[in-house]
Amino acid sequence: MLSNSCKYGIRAVIYLANQPADNGKTGIKQICNDLNLPTPFLAKILQQLVKQKILDSSKGPHGGFSLMKDPRKITLLNIVKTIDGDEIFTNCIIQNVACKCTNKHKEACALHDDYSKVRSELISMFSKRTVFDLIETGDDIK
């Protein structure tokens, strides 16, 4: 349901949130090595998160990435919308165009009512769960 880009972005944000506060910035190579992710691909994803002020970055020998916000204030919805956009929450599951619930002039698809419930649950879950919540569960992100 989520793109690999989005999954990688979530993993990287959790990884950065787990870094010691006095550690400063974490370099892209270290993040990629520790998470076993491709460097150029992750670099583009992290830049999207920088543009939305979720992450901070700096260049140079001591540069890298760090969280710009408190992990308690970064929801999964923030990350998903930044990387994948909001199509997962607005598009029809079959047609890949705006769903009837967001475009009242369209006829509903065969899965509309079922997916409408799932969509609401996804929005609720992604809105309520923060990066801090995911750190607290102690799940291994690698």
N, C-alpha and C positions, 0 to 999 in steps of 0.2 A: 504494500500500500504506500509506504514511504519510499522515496528514491534512495539509492545508495548514497548519493550526495548528502541527503538529509540525515541518514543514519550515521555517516561519517562525521557530519557536523555536530550531531548530538554527542557522539562519543568524544570528540575533541573538546567540546565545551565542558563535559564532565571531567575529562582528564585535566584540563586547565584549572577547574575549580578544586581539584584534589591537590594541586601544587601548593607547597608552603607559601604563606603570604610574604615572607621575607626572601623568597626565591627570585623575585623580579620577573622578568619575561622568560618564556620558554621558547626555544628555537624550533622552527618548523621541522628541521631534521630530527630533533629529539622526539617531537610529538609523533612524527611518521614512523620512526624506528620503534618506539614503545607501543604504538597502536597497530603496527604493520600495515600502514596505508601508503599509497603512492603520493610522493611529495608534490608534484605539480597540481594534481587533482585537489588535494587537501588545501593547498595554498589558495586556490581560487575560492573554495568554500569559505575558508576563514576570512578572506577579504570581504565577502558578502556580509559576514557577521560583524566585521569592523565598520562597514558602511552603515549598518543599523545600530551602531553603538552598543553592541552586546560584548564585543571584544575590543581591546586596545592593541595596537601593534606599533613597533618601532623597528627601524632598519639599523644595520650596522653589526659589528662583531658581538655586541651585547644585546642585540635586538631580539625580537620574538613577539610572542603573543601572551596576553593575560586577560582576565575578565575585566570588563569595564564597569559591570554592575555587580551588586551583591547576588550570589547564587540563589538567594531566597526570592529575588525579584525577576529572575529569568525563568519564564515558563517554557514548557515544550512548545506551546503554541507560538511563542516568539520565534523560536528556532525554525519550526516547520514552515511558518509563513515567510520567513526570510529566505529560506533555501528553496522550498518547493512551491511557494506561493499559496494562495488559498483555494486553488482549484479542487483539492480534495474535499473541501467543505462546501463548494458551490456547484461543481459539475455533476451531471448525471453519470451514474456508474456505467451505463451502456453507451450512451451517445457521445460522451466526452465534450459536451457543450453545457451551457448553463442549465441547471436542473429546474424543473417546474416550480420548486419551492422558492427559487430565486428569480425565476422569470415566469410570472403568472399566466402569460399568454401561450405557453407550451402545454402540450398534453403530457401526462405523466407516463413514464416508461413502466414496464412490467415489474420492475424492482423498486419503484419509487417509494412506496410506503415502508418497505423493509429497510431500505438504505437510509431513508429519512431518520429513522430511529437510531441507526448506527452512526450517522453523521452527527446527530445531537450528542450522543454519548462520547464520540471522539472529541468534539469541540469542548465538552465539559471536562473530560479527562486531561486533554492537552492544556486547557486553561488553568486547571487546579494543580497539576504536577509541576514542580519547579526542579531546577538543577540540584538544589540543596536536598530535595526529597530523594532524588536518585543517588546522591552521595551517601545519604543516611542509610539507605538499604544495604550499602556495602557490596553491591553486585560488582563483579569484575567486568570492566568495560573492554578489556583487551581481548 
